Amino acid sequence: MPPPFTHELRVRFGECDPQGIVFNANYLLYFDVAITELWRAAGCPWQEVVERGVEAVVAETNLRFLAPAGFDDVIELRATVTQIGNTSISTEIDAVRDDELLVHGTLRHVCIDTRSREKTPVPEWLRESLGRYAAEQLV
């Protein structure tokens, strides 16, 4: 299997709750950043995708919390495209600190036409571009 796409970030003070750990909802923000950067690295910057008439909206998420991160921790986000269906794209992302898995997440995006706002098939050019970061069974 190809290595996952990785993106590193440092936890900012404002992302932490009163206990000093990353507030749980911020992991969805982190994962959104990872997906945006994965698409950019695959040659499909978000704005270009939109200009080509397609958007991807979140249809489903699942997060499993295993260990906390805190202020100033450096987190590596490891993302792999696990499925590309007719209209949807599924991605798994692990938030890792020093090789310790903190949070495992899955996200499913559905492609929609920017004009009609209706579901639309994943364009072949997007499917091919994301294949660079796809699980082995998709390649």
ROSE-4610 file (N, C-alpha, C; in Angstrom, 1 decimal, always signed):
// ROSE-4610
residu = [M/M/M/P/P/P/P/P/P/P/P/P/F/F/F/T/T/T/H/H/H/E/E/E/L/L/L/R/R/R/V/V/V/R/R/R/F/F/F/G/G/G/E/E/E/C/C/C/D/D/D/P/P/P/Q/Q/Q/G/G/G/I/I/I/V/V/V/F/F/F/N/N/N/A/A/A/N/N/N/Y/Y/Y/L/L/L/L/L/L/Y/Y/Y/F/F/F/D/D/D/V/V/V/A/A/A/I/I/I/T/T/T/E/E/E/L/L/L/W/W/W/R/R/R/A/A/A/A/A/A/G/G/G/C/C/C/P/P/P/W/W/W/Q/Q/Q/E/E/E/V/V/V/V/V/V/E/E/E/R/R/R/G/G/G/V/V/V/E/E/E/A/A/A/V/V/V/V/V/V/A/A/A/E/E/E/T/T/T/N/N/N/L/L/L/R/R/R/F/F/F/L/L/L/A/A/A/P/P/P/A/A/A/G/G/G/F/F/F/D/D/D/D/D/D/V/V/V/I/I/I/E/E/E/L/L/L/R/R/R/A/A/A/T/T/T/V/V/V/T/T/T/Q/Q/Q/I/I/I/G/G/G/N/N/N/T/T/T/S/S/S/I/I/I/S/S/S/T/T/T/E/E/E/I/I/I/D/D/D/A/A/A/V/V/V/R/R/R/D/D/D/D/D/D/E/E/E/L/L/L/L/L/L/V/V/V/H/H/H/G/G/G/T/T/T/L/L/L/R/R/R/H/H/H/V/V/V/C/C/C/I/I/I/D/D/D/T/T/T/R/R/R/S/S/S/R/R/R/E/E/E/K/K/K/T/T/T/P/P/P/V/V/V/P/P/P/E/E/E/W/W/W/L/L/L/R/R/R/E/E/E/S/S/S/L/L/L/G/G/G/R/R/R/Y/Y/Y/A/A/A/A/A/A/E/E/E/Q/Q/Q/L/L/L/V/V/V]
num = [1/1/1/2/2/2/3/3/3/4/4/4/5/5/5/6/6/6/7/7/7/8/8/8/9/9/9/10/10/10/11/11/11/12/12/12/13/13/13/14/14/14/15/15/15/16/16/16/17/17/17/18/18/18/19/19/19/20/20/20/21/21/21/22/22/22/23/23/23/24/24/24/25/25/25/26/26/26/27/27/27/28/28/28/29/29/29/30/30/30/31/31/31/32/32/32/33/33/33/34/34/34/35/35/35/36/36/36/37/37/37/38/38/38/39/39/39/40/40/40/41/41/41/42/42/42/43/43/43/44/44/44/45/45/45/46/46/46/47/47/47/48/48/48/49/49/49/50/50/50/51/51/51/52/52/52/53/53/53/54/54/54/55/55/55/56/56/56/57/57/57/58/58/58/59/59/59/60/60/60/61/61/61/62/62/62/63/63/63/64/64/64/65/65/65/66/66/66/67/67/67/68/68/68/69/69/69/70/70/70/71/71/71/72/72/72/73/73/73/74/74/74/75/75/75/76/76/76/77/77/77/78/78/78/79/79/79/80/80/80/81/81/81/82/82/82/83/83/83/84/84/84/85/85/85/86/86/86/87/87/87/88/88/88/89/89/89/90/90/90/91/91/91/92/92/92/93/93/93/94/94/94/95/95/95/96/96/96/97/97/97/98/98/98/99/99/99/100/100/100/101/101/101/102/102/102/103/103/103/104/104/104/105/105/105/106/106/106/107/107/107/108/108/108/109/109/109/110/110/110/111/111/111/112/112/112/113/113/113/114/114/114/115/115/115/116/116/116/117/117/117/118/118/118/119/119/119/120/120/120/121/121/121/122/122/122/123/123/123/124/124/124/125/125/125/126/126/126/127/127/127/128/128/128/129/129/129/130/130/130/131/131/131/132/132/132/133/133/133/134/134/134/135/135/135/136/136/136/137/137/137/138/138/138/139/139/139]
x = [+0.9/+0.0/+0.9/+0.5/+1.3/+1.3/+2.3/+2.3/+1.1/+0.6/-0.5/+0.0/-0.8/-0.5/-0.3/+0.7/+0.9/+0.9/+0.4/+0.4/+0.6/+1.5/+1.8/+1.2/+0.8/+0.3/+0.7/+0.7/+1.0/-0.3/-0.6/-1.8/-1.7/-2.6/-2.6/-3.4/-3.1/-3.7/-5.2/-5.7/-7.2/-7.9/-7.2/-7.9/-8.1/-7.6/-7.7/-8.9/-9.4/-10.5/-9.9/-10.8/-10.3/-9.4/-9.4/-8.5/-7.2/-7.0/-5.7/-5.5/-6.6/-6.4/-7.2/-6.9/-7.6/-9.1/-9.9/-11.4/-11.8/-12.6/-12.9/-13.3/-14.2/-14.7/-13.5/-12.4/-11.3/-10.7/-10.8/-10.3/-11.0/-12.2/-12.9/-12.3/-11.9/-11.2/-9.8/-9.1/-7.8/-7.9/-9.0/-9.1/-9.5/-10.3/-10.6/-9.4/-8.5/-7.2/-6.4/-6.4/-5.7/-6.2/-7.6/-8.2/-7.9/-8.0/-7.7/-6.3/-5.3/-3.9/-3.7/-4.4/-4.2/-4.7/-5.9/-6.4/-5.4/-4.8/-3.9/-2.6/-2.1/-0.9/-1.2/-2.5/-2.9/-3.1/-3.0/-3.1/-4.5/-5.3/-6.7/-7.0/-6.4/-6.7/-8.2/-8.7/-10.2/-10.8/-10.2/-10.9/-10.9/-9.9/-9.9/-11.0/-11.2/-12.3/-13.6/-13.8/-15.1/-15.2/-14.2/-14.2/-14.6/-14.3/-14.6/-16.1/-16.8/-18.2/-18.6/-17.6/-17.8/-17.5/-18.2/-17.9/-18.0/-17.4/-17.5/-18.0/-19.1/-19.7/-19.6/-19.4/-19.3/-20.7/-20.7/-22.0/-21.9/-20.7/-20.6/-19.2/-19.2/-17.9/-18.0/-16.8/-16.7/-15.4/-15.3/-14.1/-14.0/-12.8/-12.5/-11.3/-11.6/-10.6/-9.8/-8.5/-7.7/-6.8/-6.3/-5.4/-5.5/-5.2/-5.4/-4.1/-4.3/-3.2/-3.4/-2.4/-2.5/-1.7/-1.8/-1.2/+0.3/+0.7/+2.0/+2.5/+1.6/+1.9/+2.0/+2.9/+2.9/+2.2/+1.2/+0.4/+0.6/+0.8/+0.9/-0.4/-1.0/-2.3/-1.9/-2.3/-2.0/-3.3/-3.4/-4.7/-4.5/-5.5/-5.6/-7.0/-7.1/-8.4/-8.7/-9.8/-10.1/-11.1/-11.9/-13.0/-13.4/-13.5/-14.1/-15.3/-16.4/-17.6/-18.1/-19.4/-20.0/-20.0/-20.5/-20.6/-19.9/-19.3/-18.7/-17.2/-16.5/-15.1/-14.9/-14.4/-14.1/-12.6/-12.3/-11.0/-10.8/-9.7/-9.4/-8.2/-8.3/-7.2/-6.9/-5.6/-5.1/-4.3/-4.7/-3.9/-2.9/-1.6/-0.6/+0.4/+0.9/+1.9/+3.0/+4.2/+5.3/+5.0/+4.3/+3.9/+2.8/+2.3/+1.1/-0.2/-1.0/-2.3/-3.2/-3.6/-4.5/-6.0/-6.2/-7.6/-7.6/-8.6/-8.8/-10.1/-10.1/-11.3/-11.6/-12.9/-13.3/-14.2/-14.1/-15.0/-15.4/-16.7/-17.2/-17.7/-17.2/-17.7/-18.5/-19.5/-20.3/-20.1/-19.9/-19.7/-21.1/-21.1/-22.3/-22.0/-22.9/-22.8/-22.9/-22.0/-22.0/-23.3/-23.8/-25.0/-26.3/-26.5/-27.8/-27.8/-26.6/-26.5/-27.0/-27.1/-27.5/-26.2/-26.4/-25.3/-24.8/-23.6/-23.0/-21.9/-21.6/-20.6/-19.2/-18.3/-16.9/-16.3/-15.8/-15.2/-14.0/-13.8/-12.7/-11.3/-11.2/-9.9/-9.7/-10.7/-10.6/-10.2/-10.9/-10.7/-9.2/-8.7/-7.3/-6.3/-6.6/-5.7/-5.6/-6.7/-6.8/-6.2/-6.1/-5.5/-4.1/-3.4/-2.0/-2.0/-3.1/-3.2/-4.2/-4.5/-5.6/-5.0/-5.9/-5.5/-5.2/-4.4/-3.9/-5.1/-6.2/-7.3/-7.9/-7.6/-8.2/-7.3/-6.0/-5.0/-5.0]
y = [-1.2/+0.0/+1.2/+2.3/+3.5/+4.2/+4.9/+5.6/+6.6/+6.9/+7.9/+9.3/+10.2/+11.6/+12.1/+12.9/+13.4/+14.9/+15.5/+16.9/+17.2/+18.1/+18.3/+19.7/+19.7/+21.0/+21.0/+22.2/+22.4/+22.9/+22.4/+22.7/+24.2/+25.0/+26.4/+26.4/+27.4/+27.5/+27.6/+28.4/+28.6/+27.3/+26.3/+25.0/+24.1/+24.5/+23.6/+24.0/+23.1/+23.3/+23.7/+24.0/+24.4/+23.4/+22.1/+21.1/+21.1/+21.9/+22.1/+21.0/+20.3/+19.4/+19.9/+19.4/+19.8/+19.5/+20.5/+20.3/+19.4/+18.4/+17.3/+17.7/+18.8/+19.2/+19.7/+20.2/+20.7/+19.6/+18.4/+17.3/+17.3/+17.7/+17.8/+18.9/+20.0/+21.1/+20.6/+19.9/+19.4/+18.4/+17.6/+16.6/+17.3/+18.4/+19.2/+19.8/+20.3/+20.8/+19.7/+18.5/+17.4/+17.0/+17.0/+16.6/+17.7/+19.0/+20.1/+20.0/+19.7/+19.6/+18.3/+17.2/+16.0/+16.3/+16.9/+17.2/+18.2/+19.2/+20.1/+19.3/+18.4/+17.6/+16.7/+16.2/+15.3/+16.1/+17.4/+18.2/+18.7/+18.7/+19.1/+20.2/+21.3/+22.3/+22.6/+22.8/+22.9/+23.9/+25.1/+26.1/+25.7/+25.0/+24.5/+23.4/+22.6/+21.6/+22.3/+23.3/+24.1/+24.8/+25.4/+26.0/+25.1/+23.8/+22.8/+22.2/+22.8/+22.5/+21.5/+21.1/+20.0/+20.5/+20.1/+20.4/+19.0/+18.9/+17.7/+18.1/+17.6/+18.0/+16.8/+17.1/+16.0/+15.4/+14.1/+13.3/+12.5/+12.1/+11.2/+11.4/+11.4/+11.3/+10.4/+9.9/+9.1/+9.3/+9.7/+9.9/+8.9/+8.4/+7.5/+8.1/+8.5/+9.2/+8.2/+8.2/+7.2/+7.9/+9.1/+9.8/+11.3/+12.1/+13.5/+14.2/+15.3/+16.2/+17.5/+18.3/+19.5/+20.6/+21.8/+23.0/+22.8/+23.2/+23.2/+21.8/+20.8/+19.4/+19.5/+18.8/+18.7/+17.4/+17.5/+16.4/+16.1/+14.9/+14.5/+13.9/+14.4/+13.8/+13.0/+11.7/+10.7/+10.3/+10.6/+10.5/+9.5/+8.6/+7.7/+7.6/+7.8/+7.6/+6.1/+5.7/+4.3/+3.8/+4.7/+4.2/+5.4/+5.1/+6.1/+5.4/+5.8/+5.2/+6.0/+5.8/+6.5/+8.0/+8.4/+9.8/+10.2/+9.3/+9.6/+9.2/+9.8/+9.6/+9.4/+8.3/+8.0/+8.1/+8.7/+9.0/+8.6/+7.9/+7.6/+8.5/+9.1/+10.0/+9.6/+9.5/+9.3/+10.5/+11.0/+12.1/+11.4/+11.6/+10.9/+11.9/+11.6/+12.4/+11.5/+11.7/+10.8/+9.3/+9.0/+7.6/+7.1/+7.9/+7.5/+7.9/+7.0/+7.3/+8.0/+9.2/+10.0/+9.8/+10.0/+10.0/+9.3/+8.4/+7.8/+8.3/+8.8/+9.3/+8.8/+8.7/+8.4/+9.5/+9.9/+10.9/+10.4/+10.7/+10.4/+11.7/+12.1/+13.3/+12.8/+13.6/+13.3/+14.4/+14.1/+15.1/+15.7/+17.0/+17.7/+18.6/+18.8/+19.8/+21.2/+22.1/+23.4/+24.3/+24.0/+24.7/+24.2/+22.9/+22.3/+21.9/+21.8/+21.3/+19.9/+19.1/+17.7/+16.8/+15.6/+14.7/+14.4/+14.2/+14.0/+13.0/+12.2/+11.3/+11.9/+11.2/+11.6/+11.7/+12.9/+13.0/+12.1/+11.6/+10.7/+11.4/+12.7/+13.4/+13.5/+13.6/+13.7/+12.3/+11.3/+9.9/+9.5/+9.8/+9.5/+10.3/+11.6/+12.4/+11.9/+11.5/+11.1/+9.7/+8.9/+7.6/+7.5/+8.7/+8.7/+8.4/+8.8/+8.6/+7.6/+6.7/+5.7/+4.4/+3.7/+2.4/+1.5/+0.5/-0.4/-0.9/-1.3/-1.9/-0.9/+0.4/+1.3/+1.6/+1.3/+1.7/+0.8]
z = [+0.0/+0.0/+0.0/-0.8/-0.8/+0.6/+0.9/+2.2/+2.3/+3.4/+3.5/+3.3/+2.9/+2.8/+4.3/+4.5/+5.9/+5.9/+6.9/+7.1/+8.6/+8.9/+10.3/+10.8/+12.0/+12.6/+14.1/+14.6/+16.0/+16.7/+17.8/+18.5/+19.1/+18.8/+19.3/+20.6/+21.4/+22.7/+22.6/+21.7/+21.5/+21.1/+20.7/+20.3/+21.5/+22.7/+23.8/+24.7/+25.5/+26.4/+27.8/+28.8/+30.1/+30.7/+30.3/+30.9/+30.2/+29.2/+28.5/+27.4/+27.0/+25.9/+24.7/+23.5/+22.3/+22.5/+22.3/+22.3/+21.2/+21.5/+20.5/+19.2/+19.1/+17.7/+16.9/+17.5/+16.6/+15.8/+16.1/+15.3/+13.9/+13.8/+12.5/+11.7/+12.4/+11.7/+11.2/+12.1/+11.7/+10.5/+10.5/+9.4/+8.1/+8.2/+7.1/+6.4/+7.3/+6.8/+6.1/+6.7/+6.0/+4.7/+4.6/+3.3/+2.3/+2.7/+1.8/+1.2/+2.1/+1.7/+0.9/+1.2/+0.4/-1.0/-1.2/-2.5/-3.3/-2.6/-3.2/-3.7/-2.8/-3.2/-4.3/-4.4/-5.5/-6.8/-6.8/-8.0/-8.2/-7.1/-7.2/-6.1/-6.2/-5.1/-5.1/-3.9/-3.7/-4.7/-4.8/-5.6/-7.1/-7.6/-9.0/-9.2/-8.2/-8.3/-8.4/-7.5/-7.6/-8.9/-9.4/-10.7/-11.9/-11.7/-12.7/-12.5/-11.5/-11.4/-10.3/-9.5/-8.5/-7.1/-6.1/-4.7/-4.0/-2.9/-2.1/-0.7/-0.3/+1.0/+1.9/+3.2/+4.2/+4.4/+4.3/+4.4/+5.7/+6.2/+7.3/+7.9/+9.3/+10.0/+11.2/+11.6/+12.7/+13.3/+14.6/+15.3/+16.5/+16.7/+17.8/+18.6/+19.8/+20.6/+21.5/+21.4/+22.1/+23.1/+22.8/+23.8/+23.5/+24.5/+24.3/+23.7/+23.1/+22.7/+23.4/+23.6/+24.3/+23.6/+24.2/+23.6/+23.3/+22.1/+21.5/+21.1/+21.2/+20.7/+19.2/+18.6/+17.1/+16.7/+15.9/+15.5/+14.0/+13.7/+12.3/+11.9/+10.8/+10.3/+9.1/+9.2/+8.1/+7.5/+6.2/+5.5/+4.3/+4.2/+3.1/+2.5/+1.2/+0.5/+0.5/+1.2/+1.3/+0.3/-0.2/-1.2/-2.0/-3.3/-4.2/-4.9/-4.5/-5.1/-6.3/-6.6/-7.8/-7.5/-6.3/-6.0/-4.7/-4.1/-2.8/-2.7/-1.7/-1.5/+0.0/+0.4/+1.9/+2.2/+3.3/+3.7/+5.2/+5.5/+6.9/+7.3/+8.5/+8.9/+10.4/+10.6/+12.0/+12.4/+13.6/+14.3/+15.2/+15.0/+15.6/+16.2/+17.5/+18.1/+18.5/+18.0/+18.3/+18.1/+17.0/+16.7/+17.6/+18.5/+19.3/+18.7/+18.4/+17.8/+18.8/+18.4/+19.3/+18.9/+17.7/+17.2/+15.8/+15.6/+14.3/+13.8/+12.5/+12.0/+10.6/+10.2/+8.9/+8.4/+7.2/+6.6/+5.2/+4.9/+3.6/+3.0/+1.9/+1.2/+0.0/-0.4/-1.5/-2.5/-3.8/-4.8/-5.2/-5.4/-5.9/-7.0/-7.9/-8.9/-8.3/-8.7/-8.0/-8.4/-9.6/-10.0/-9.5/-9.7/-9.3/-7.8/-7.2/-5.8/-5.6/-6.7/-6.7/-6.7/-6.2/-6.3/-7.7/-7.9/-9.2/-9.1/-10.1/-10.1/-9.8/-9.2/-9.0/-10.4/-10.7/-12.1/-12.2/-13.4/-13.6/-13.3/-13.6/-13.3/-11.8/-11.0/-9.6/-9.1/-9.6/-9.2/-9.4/-10.6/-11.0/-10.1/-9.8/-9.0/-7.6/-7.0/-5.6/-5.5/-6.6/-6.6/-6.0/-6.1/-5.5/-4.0/-3.4/-1.9/-1.5/-2.5/-2.2/-1.6/-0.9/-0.4/-1.6/-1.3/-2.4/-3.3/-2.7/-3.5/-4.5/-4.3/-5.3/-6.4/-6.3/-7.3/-8.5]
